[in-house]
Amino acid sequence: MLRQIKPKNARSKRALAKQEPLVQENAKTALFLKGTSSSSLLNDLFMDLHSLKRPHGIRFTKKNPIHPFEDASSLEFFSEKNDASLMVFGSHSKKRPHSMTWVRCFSGQVLDLLELYVVQETARTLQQFKGEKCKVGVKPLLSFSGSQFENPVSNQYTLAKSMFVDFFRGAETQTIDVEGLQLLISFFAGEDGEDGQPAKIQMRCWRIITTRSGQKVPRVEVEEMGPRIDFRVGRTREADEGVLKEALKRGKGSEAKPRKNVETDIVGDKIGRIHLGRQDLGELQTRKMKGLKRGRDTDAEDDGAEDEDVISEEEDDVESGVELKRPRLA
């Protein structure tokens, strides 16, 4: 359970009010911490990750005797002191070489942990790639390839995907300038090896280049800009169900109100449904054809023909010399 802190004065009350959850959250700040023993490779990669995270990143150079999986109180202190919910802790030892521990916090407490080991043979820093780099503060495009990330059951790869999305997504925006899409970060996880080793997570960073194509849509090219990192998955600690449910809770005003009878298909088109009342077919106004109407001249001709027939019968009876009297009908 999350601890409740009661303010003792007006100053502490204002400080706690600033830390309360917002309907529209700010961009998450990330801390980069080092352990008592670190390697030059981790220091270089920390500088590269910090450059990708700027301006929402803080890098500490002092060594800290922290063991995240044994005692997380120091991490919680750093999180509350700097108002940061993301941390990357680096350490190096013979048992766990080039270790990066990705930490996610909620309300000043550690939510979950993920330990990743950097493969030294394939690691390349940002400075080892020649060419122009992307600007500071750009919003990256994220790509995840591999069936490991789409597993419906929560595992170490789904946790890694959630960590990376929280770390690199930046601030939420309503509009995006196409010129600002300069960075693509892709993550790939293959199948497990034949020797039973878990699959590596390959991280690649690409710079997006747009050139003129003579058409309305520009030509898009990508160029690797670094860093290039391959991770081996280590220890994990998943979040507690109660705390995770509290962390995923959304405010009342954040969700869009659903519109009745309006849906969106896979393509993105809006489909609406209209409900009509029961229609009375007796009052239905049909189209009147002029050719189907009976004219007045036609009705008069029909009446005259009937009268002539009756007169001709009476004349025939008189001319024959016999006058027939018709019986009266009572």
N, C-alpha and C positions, 0 to 999 in steps of 0.2 A: 504494500500500500504506500501511496505517496504521503510524505509528511506534510502537515499543515503548519505554516509559520504565522503566528499572530504578531502584528506590528505593535511595538511598545510606544511609539510616538508618531507624530505627523510625518517626520522625515522618512522613517522606515516604511510608513504606509504609502508614501508617494513612490518610493523605490520598488515596493512590491507591485504597485499598480502598473509600473512600466514593464514588469515581467509577466503580466497576465497575458493569456492567449488572445490573439486578435483574429478578427474575421478574415482579414487579408494579411497573412504572415509576411514578415520581411525576409530578405535573403539570408540563408543560414551561413554563419561564420564558421570557418574551419581552423583548428589549431594544429600545428606541426611540432611535436615534442620528440626529444631524443632521450634514450636511456643512458645508463652509466657507461655502456660500451656500445659504440656505433661504428659503422664502416664508412669509408669515403664514398662508396657507391650509393649508400642510403642518403648521405648528405647531398650528393649531386641530384638524386632523384627527388628529394624533398624540395630542393630549389626549383626544379622543373614543375612539380605539382603545384607549388606555391604560385608560380608564374601563371599557370592555367587557372588558378582559383582567384587571383587578384581581381578586384580589390577586397574580396570577402575572405581573406586568409591572413593568419598571423603565424609567423615562424619564430620559434624560440631556439636559441643556440646553446643555452645552458643545459647541462646534463642533469637528469632527474632520476633518482632511484625508485622507479615505479615498476610494479609487476601487475599488469592490468587484470589478469585472470585470478590472481591471488587476493589482491587488495585494490579496489577501485576508488578508494576515498580520495586519493590525490587527483585522479582524473575528474572526479565530481567537483573538487575545489577549483581546478582550472576552468571547468565549464561554467560554474556559477560566477567566478570572478570576472571572466571575459565575455559572459553572455554568449557562449558558443555551444552549439549542439552537436558539432562534428569535430572529431579529432583523429589524427593519424600519429601513432606512436611507433618510433623506430628503435630497434635494438639488434645487436649482433652477438652471437655466441657460437661455440662449436656445435652445440646441440640444435640450435635454431638459427642458422646463418641468414643474414639479411632479412630480418623479419619486420613486416609492417602490420601493425594491429590497428584496424579501422574500428573506431568507436562512435557510437551514436547515443546521444543523451536526450532525456526528456524531463523537464521540470527539475533540472539540476541533478538528476540521477542517471546512471548508466543504463541504457535500454538494452543494447545488444552489442556483441563483440564478434569480430571476424579477423582471424590471423592469416596473413598471406606471406609466402616466402618468395623473394625475388630470385629468379634464375640468373646468376651472374654471367654465364656464357653468352646469353642472347640480349642482355640489357644494353641499351644505347641511350645516352643522355640527349638533351635538347641541343647542346653545343656541337655534338658530333654530326648533325645534319646541316648541310649547307643550304642556303636559300633564305628567303624572307620568312619571317614569323608573323603570326596573326597578332592583332592589336590586343591591348589589355582590356579586359572587361567584356569581351564578346560572349554571346550566348551560344554554346556548342550544340551541335546535333549529335545525338547518341544512337548508336546502332548495336544491337545484341544479336549474335548469330550462334545457333547451336540449340539442340533440343534440351540441353541441360538447364538452360535458363527458363524454359517453358514447362517445367515439371509441375503438375498440379499439387504435388505434395511438397511442402516446404523443406528445403535442404540447404546445403552450403552454397550452392550456385544461385538459387533464388534469393538467398540472403545477400550474396555479393552483388547481384543485379540491383536489389533495392538500395544497397549502400551506395553504389556508383551513381544511381539516378539522383539520390538526395545530395550527393557531393557535388556533381557537376551541373545540375540543372539551373542554378542561379535564381534570379528574381523572376517572379511571374509578370508577364507583360500581356497586354491586350492586342498590341499591334507589333509587327516585326518588319524591319527594313531588310530587303533582300541583300543589300550591300553589306549588312552586318553578319550574314551567315558565312563566316570565314573558317570555321573550325568544325571538324568531324572527328569524333572519338568513337572508335569501334572496339567491341569486345567479342572475342570468339572463344568458345569452349567446345572441343571435340568430344569424342567418346573416350571412355576409360581405356587405359593401356592394357596390353596382354599380360603384363606382370602384376596386374592388380592395382597399379598406381592410379590415383584419380586424375582426371583430365586437367590440363593446364588452362589457365585463363590468359589469353593473349590480348594485350592492350596496344592499340595503334592510334596515333594522332595524325590527322591529315589536314592540310590547308586547302581550302576550296578556292579555286581560281575560275573566274568567269571572264570569257572573252567574247568578242563580237562574232556572230555567226551569219550576219546578213539577213536574219529573220527577227521576229519579235522576241523569241525565246533565245537567251544567250547560250553559248557553248560552255559546258561545265567540265572542269578538269580537277583532279586531286593530286596533291604532292605530299609525300610523307615529310613531316616536320619534326617528329619526335615529341616526347620521349617514347621509346619502344621498350615495353616491359612484359615479361612473361611471369605469371604468378603460379605458385603451387599452393593449394589450399591446405591450411593447417587447422588449428583448433577454432571452435565456434562456441558461442553462447547465445542462444536465442532469447528473445524478450519474453517476459512473463505475460500470460494471456490477459490478466486484468489491467496491467500497465499499458500493454499494446492497444487494448480496446479504448483506454482513456486517451492515448496519444492519437488515435485515428478519428476521434470524435470531431465533428465539424459543427460550426456555429449555425444558428437558424437562418441567418441572412446570407450564408455563403452558397447554399445550393439554389439552383435556378428552379423556379416554380414550374412544375410540369403542365403542359397545355393539353387539354383534353382533345382526343381524336386527331392529334397531330403526331406523326411518327417520322423517323429518318431512316432510310434504308442504308444498305452497305455502301452504296456509291456516294451517299451524302445528300440525296435529293429529299425534299420534304414531301410527305404524303399526308393529305388531309381527308377526313371522313365526314360527310354531311348526312345528317339524319333528317328525313322529311316525314310529315304527318301522313295519315292514310288519305288517299285521294279518292274523292267521290266521282265515279265515272258517269253518274247520271247528269251531273252538271258540266260535263266535259264539252267544251265548245269545239265542234269539228269544223272543218273547212267546207263552205258551201260552194258547189260547182254550178256555174251558170247554165251549163248544158243539161243539168238534171232538173231544172225548175220547169213547171208547167205554166205556159203563158196564158193570158186572158183570151186571146183569139182562139186558141185550141179548145178551151172550155166552151166557148160560145158555139163553135162548129159542132161539138159533140152533142149539145142540147138541141140544136136545129135538126140534126140527123134523126134523133129519136122522135121528134114531133112529126116529121114527114112520113115516117114509117107508120105511125098510128092513123094519119089521115088517109093514106093510100089503102089501108085495109077497109075502112068504112066506105070509101068510094067503090071499091070492088063489090061490096055486098049490095049497094043500091043499083049498080048497073046490071047486075044479074037478074033483077026483078024480084028479088026476095029480100024483104026487110027483116032482119033478124033482131029479135028483142033479147037483149042480154038480161039474164036474171039478176035481180038486186041481191046483193049480199047483206044479210042482216047483221 
